[in-house]
Amino acid sequence: MRTNKTNWSAEYIGILNRNAATDAADIAMYNPAGIMKMDNGFYGNLSVQYLPKDYNNKIAGTDFDQDYPSVVPGLFAVYRQDQWAGFFAVSNVVGGGKVDFKQGNATTNFVKSGVRAKAPIFNLVNREYLEAEATGMAYTLGGAYELNEIWSLALGVRYVKSDRAMEGIISLGSSIVPAATYIADVKFEEKADGFGGVIGVNVSPSDVLNFGLHYDTKVTLDYKADVERDTKNILPGLGVVNGTERSRNLPAVLAAGISYKITPDIRIETNATFYLNNDANFKDIAGTSRDESAVSTGYDIGIGVDYALTDTLNATLGYLYTKTGVDAKDMTPELPELNANTLGAGLKYRATDQLNFMFSLGHVFYQDASFVNGFSQSITYEKKITFFGVGLEYQFF
């Protein structure tokens, strides 16, 4: 399964609601039509996020965990001149970086259990580990136009380049037949790319009220497998066949937000973002549709506040609830798509009229998900993430 990522900027981490924002260049991803509310000029925005990832697959009461961190960059640029504007963004929209399960996880356990079901003599584990990585960088280019002081529109094109890789080993022995061994050693890569579109609308009925809306089309991602080794031919059972493709498309997204200034110093924003998983049209290696029954529409809903403490310092605070629309038995063991409650906070410091700094942090309270697999084993997915973001934005002219 696949879910879209939305944590693209330090500004986002600080408030978790940006669909109606109009105050920084990162809205090229969140509210592209809203850039028409920015002043004339050229803006460059760079964010870096650090995410320690504490993931755990609990299998029949035993923990299999990993804590490999991720560093996620984001780059945004906006140029506005009167009624026209252009925007560009580079951001990660797929995957969660690298994971390193040194003692194995639910994927290796599935293979191990299958081997033992056919050959019970392999009752000892000599070695078991899995390392995997998945990323999908999106390059978004577009333009916006101000129809009048109330309405503005945006259109863009998005190119996504995604890479997936996995390497692992399962080495089993036997106390029954000491000379017997089973070693499955695998390594493969999958690559895909595709194009999509972006449509945005911004409506500002007054100086204190703003509505943002954008629709990101589905991006078709047909991953072609390059298998370097598979000593026991187990990868086809996981849907990976050398030289063939399987579709794991990026679902379309419909996102809306409302921003309201309670006072000149206090702005609140509420968002709703929907991930249209049912229309993603996943396909297996034979080209037939599959997995549609395993997913439903996912969504984020949240609220945030931006408070001007002084003329140069703003504080932000936000909350987000996420429902992924994926059943536990259909989740990716390396990156389980868990429902969550998230809190974020940040500080934005205006060093000069042209230079802003952003510092933010947040914590995701994931909801555990459990199921019983085909070998009558209880599987529970658990995650903990506290993330940090730093960013800067400079208005060149």
C-alpha positions in Angstrom: 0.0 0.0 0.0 1.0 3.6 -0.4 0.0 6.8 1.3 0.9 10.3 0.2 3.3 12.4 2.4 2.5 16.0 3.4 5.3 16.9 5.8 7.3 18.9 3.3 8.4 22.1 5.2 9.4 23.4 8.6 6.4 25.7 8.4 4.1 22.7 8.1 5.5 20.9 11.1 5.0 24.0 13.2 1.2 24.2 12.5 0.2 21.1 10.5 -2.4 23.0 8.6 -1.2 24.9 5.4 -3.9 24.5 2.8 -5.1 28.1 3.2 -1.8 29.7 4.1 -0.5 32.7 2.2 2.7 33.6 4.1 5.6 31.6 2.8 6.9 29.9 -0.4 6.2 26.4 0.8 2.5 27.0 -0.1 3.6 26.1 -3.7 2.7 22.6 -2.4 -0.1 23.4 0.0 -2.0 26.3 -1.6 -0.4 27.2 -5.0 -3.1 29.7 -5.9 -2.5 31.5 -2.6 0.9 32.7 -3.7 -1.0 35.6 -5.4 -1.4 37.0 -1.8 2.3 37.3 -1.4 4.1 40.5 -2.2 5.8 41.0 -5.5 9.3 39.5 -5.6 11.3 36.2 -5.8 11.3 33.9 -2.7 13.5 31.0 -2.0 12.6 28.6 0.9 14.7 25.7 2.1 13.6 23.2 4.8 15.3 20.2 6.4 13.5 17.7 8.7 15.1 15.2 11.0 12.9 12.2 11.9 14.1 9.5 14.3 11.9 6.5 13.4 11.0 4.0 16.1 9.2 1.2 14.2 8.2 -2.1 15.7 6.6 -5.3 14.3 5.4 -7.3 17.2 5.1 -11.0 16.1 3.4 -13.4 18.5 4.5 -11.2 21.4 8.1 -10.8 20.3 9.4 -7.3 19.2 11.3 -6.8 16.0 12.2 -3.1 15.8 14.3 -0.5 14.0 15.3 3.1 14.8 17.1 4.3 11.6 16.5 8.0 11.2 15.6 10.0 8.1 16.6 13.4 6.9 14.1 15.0 4.5 14.8 18.2 2.5 12.3 20.5 0.9 13.0 23.3 -1.6 10.4 25.9 -2.7 10.6 28.9 -5.0 8.0 31.6 -5.9 8.2 34.5 -8.2 5.3 37.0 -8.2 4.8 40.0 -10.5 1.5 41.8 -10.3 -1.2 39.5 -11.6 1.1 36.6 -12.5 3.3 34.2 -10.5 5.4 31.1 -11.0 6.3 28.4 -8.5 8.6 25.5 -8.2 9.0 22.8 -5.5 11.1 19.8 -4.7 9.6 17.5 -2.0 9.4 13.8 -1.0 5.8 12.5 -1.6 6.4 8.7 -1.4 8.0 6.4 1.2 9.7 7.1 4.5 13.4 6.8 3.8 15.4 3.8 5.0 14.6 1.2 7.7 17.0 -1.4 9.1 15.4 -4.3 10.9 18.5 -6.0 12.3 16.6 -9.0 13.6 14.0 -9.2 10.8 10.4 -8.1 10.7 7.0 -9.3 9.6 8.2 -9.7 6.0 11.0 -12.1 6.9 8.8 -13.8 9.4 6.3 -14.5 6.6 8.9 -16.2 4.5 10.4 -18.1 7.5 7.0 -19.4 8.5 6.3 -20.5 5.0 9.6 -22.5 4.9 8.9 -24.1 8.2 5.3 -25.0 7.1 6.9 -27.1 4.3 10.0 -28.2 6.2 9.5 -28.2 10.0 13.0 -29.4 10.6 14.3 -25.8 10.2 13.6 -24.9 13.8 16.6 -22.7 14.5 17.3 -19.1 13.3 21.0 -18.4 12.6 20.4 -15.0 11.1 17.5 -12.8 10.0 17.5 -9.2 8.9 15.9 -6.9 6.4 17.0 -3.4 5.2 14.7 -1.5 2.9 14.4 2.0 1.5 11.6 3.9 -0.4 11.6 7.5 -1.6 9.7 9.4 -4.2 10.9 12.9 -5.0 8.3 15.2 -6.7 9.3 18.2 -8.9 6.5 20.6 -9.2 6.4 23.5 -11.7 3.5 25.8 -12.3 1.9 29.3 -12.5 -0.8 31.3 -10.9 -3.0 34.1 -12.0 -5.0 36.7 -10.0 -8.4 37.2 -11.6 -9.3 39.9 -9.1 -8.7 40.8 -5.4 -10.9 37.8 -4.4 -10.1 35.0 -6.8 -6.9 33.5 -8.0 -6.1 30.2 -9.9 -3.1 28.0 -10.2 -2.1 25.2 -12.6 1.0 23.0 -12.4 2.7 19.8 -13.6 4.4 17.3 -11.3 7.1 14.8 -12.1 7.7 12.0 -9.5 10.7 9.8 -9.5 10.5 6.9 -7.1 13.0 4.3 -6.0 12.5 1.3 -3.8 15.2 -1.2 -2.6 15.3 -4.2 -0.3 18.0 -6.5 1.0 17.7 -9.3 3.5 18.7 -12.7 4.6 17.1 -15.6 6.4 19.4 -18.3 7.6 17.8 -21.3 9.3 19.3 -24.4 10.9 18.0 -27.6 12.4 18.5 -29.3 15.8 16.8 -32.3 14.3 19.2 -32.7 11.3 22.3 -30.7 12.3 23.7 -30.7 8.8 20.6 -29.2 7.3 20.6 -25.4 6.4 18.3 -23.0 4.6 19.6 -19.7 3.4 17.5 -17.2 1.5 19.5 -14.1 0.4 17.7 -11.4 -1.6 18.5 -8.0 -3.0 16.5 -6.0 -5.5 15.7 -2.5 -6.7 12.5 -1.1 -8.2 12.3 2.2 -10.1 9.3 4.2 -11.4 8.5 7.6 -12.6 5.3 9.4 -13.7 3.6 12.7 -14.3 0.6 14.4 -12.7 -1.2 17.7 -12.6 -2.0 20.3 -9.9 -5.0 22.6 -9.9 -5.4 25.3 -7.2 -8.0 27.9 -6.3 -7.8 30.7 -3.7 -10.6 32.8 -2.5 -10.2 35.9 -0.2 -13.6 37.4 0.5 -12.0 39.9 3.0 -8.6 40.8 4.6 -9.3 38.4 7.5 -10.8 35.4 5.7 -9.1 33.1 3.1 -10.1 29.8 1.5 -7.6 27.5 -0.3 -8.3 24.5 -2.4 -6.1 22.3 -4.5 -6.4 19.0 -6.4 -3.4 16.8 -7.2 -4.1 14.2 -9.9 -3.1 10.6 -9.6 0.5 9.8 -10.6 1.0 6.4 -12.3 4.0 4.7 -10.9 4.9 1.4 -12.6 7.8 -0.1 -10.7 10.2 -2.2 -12.7 12.1 -4.7 -10.7 15.9 -5.3 -11.0 16.7 -8.4 -8.9 20.4 -8.8 -8.1 20.0 -12.0 -6.1 17.3 -14.3 -4.9 18.8 -17.6 -3.8 15.6 -19.4 -3.0 13.3 -17.7 -5.6 11.1 -16.2 -2.8 10.6 -12.7 -4.3 7.8 -13.7 -6.8 5.8 -14.7 -3.8 6.2 -11.1 -2.6 5.1 -9.7 -6.0 8.7 -8.9 -7.3 9.7 -10.5 -10.6 12.9 -9.5 -12.3 12.3 -7.3 -15.4 8.6 -7.0 -14.8 6.5 -4.0 -13.6 3.8 -3.6 -10.9 1.7 -0.5 -10.4 1.8 1.2 -7.0 0.3 4.5 -8.1 0.2 7.7 -6.1 -3.4 8.4 -5.3 -5.1 11.7 -6.2 -5.4 14.3 -3.4 -8.2 16.8 -2.7 -7.2 19.4 -0.1 -9.0 22.4 1.4 -8.4 24.9 4.1 -9.9 28.0 5.8 -7.8 30.7 7.4 -9.3 33.4 9.6 -7.6 36.3 11.5 -9.3 36.6 14.8 -7.2 39.7 15.5 -4.3 41.3 13.6 -2.0 39.1 15.7 -3.9 35.8 15.8 -4.7 33.6 12.8 -6.4 30.2 13.0 -6.6 27.7 10.2 -8.4 24.4 9.7 -7.8 21.9 7.0 -9.3 18.7 5.5 -7.2 16.6 3.0 -8.6 13.5 1.3 -6.4 10.8 -0.3 -8.5 9.1 -3.0 -7.0 5.6 -2.6 -9.9 3.8 -4.2 -9.1 5.3 -7.6 -5.4 4.6 -7.5 -5.8 1.5 -9.6 -3.0 -0.7 -8.2 -2.0 -3.6 -10.4 -0.1 -6.8 -9.7 2.7 -8.2 -11.8 0.3 -9.8 -14.2 -1.4 -6.5 -14.9 -4.7 -7.3 -13.3 -6.3 -4.9 -10.9 -6.0 -5.7 -7.2 -5.9 -4.2 -3.7 -8.8 -1.8 -4.3 -10.9 -3.6 -1.6 -8.0 -3.3 0.8 -8.1 0.5 0.9 -10.6 3.3 1.4 -10.4 7.0 1.2 -7.9 8.3 3.7 -8.0 11.8 5.2 -6.3 14.4 7.5 -8.3 16.9 9.5 -6.8 19.5 11.7 -6.6 22.9 13.2 -3.8 25.3 13.9 -3.0 28.8 15.3 -0.4 31.4 14.4 0.2 34.1 17.0 2.4 37.1 16.6 4.3 37.4 19.8 6.2 40.5 18.7 6.8 42.3 15.4 9.6 39.8 14.5 8.5 36.6 16.3 5.5 34.3 15.6 4.6 31.1 17.5 2.5 28.4 15.9 0.7 25.4 17.3 -1.2 22.7 15.4 -3.1 19.4 15.7 -3.8 16.8 13.0 -5.8 13.6 12.9 -4.9 11.1 10.2 -6.9 8.1 9.0 -5.0 6.2 6.3 -7.8 4.0 5.0 -5.6 0.8 5.0 -6.5 -2.4 7.0 -3.7 -3.8 9.2 -3.3 -7.0 7.2 -2.7 -5.0 4.1 -0.1 -2.5 5.5 3.5 -2.4 4.5 5.5 -4.0 7.4 8.5 -1.8 6.7 6.3 1.4 6.8 2.9 0.5 8.3 0.3 3.1 7.4 -1.1 3.7 10.9 -3.9 6.1 12.0 -2.5 8.9 14.1 -2.9 12.1 16.2 -0.1 14.6 15.7 0.9 17.8 17.6 3.3 20.4 16.2 4.7 23.7 17.3 7.1 26.2 15.9 8.7 29.6 16.0 9.1 31.9 13.0 11.7 34.7 13.4 12.0 37.6 11.0 15.7 38.5 11.1 15.3 41.2 8.4 12.6 42.4 6.0 14.0 39.8 3.6 15.1 36.9 5.8 12.9 34.5 7.9 14.0 31.5 10.0 11.6 28.7 11.1 12.2 26.2 13.9 9.6 23.5 14.6 9.0 20.2 16.3 6.2 17.7 16.6 5.3 14.3 17.8 3.1 11.6 16.2 0.9 9.5 18.5 0.3 6.5 16.3 -2.5 4.0 16.9 -1.3 0.4 17.0 -2.8 -2.0 14.4 -3.1 -5.7 14.8 -4.2 -8.8 12.8 -3.7 -12.5 12.6 -1.7 -13.8 9.6 -2.1 -16.9 7.6 0.1 -18.8 10.1 -2.2 -18.0 13.0 0.3 -15.5 14.4 -0.7 -12.2 16.0 1.0 -9.3 14.2 1.0 -5.8 15.7 2.5 -2.7 14.1 3.7 0.1 16.3 5.4 3.4 15.5 6.8 6.4 17.4 8.2 9.6 15.7 9.3 12.9 17.2 10.4 15.1 14.3 12.3 18.4 14.0 12.4 21.0 11.3 14.5 24.0 10.5 14.0 26.3 7.5 14.8 29.6 6.1 13.2 31.8 3.5 14.8 34.7 1.7 13.1 37.3 -0.5 15.8 38.2 -3.1 13.9 41.2 -4.6 
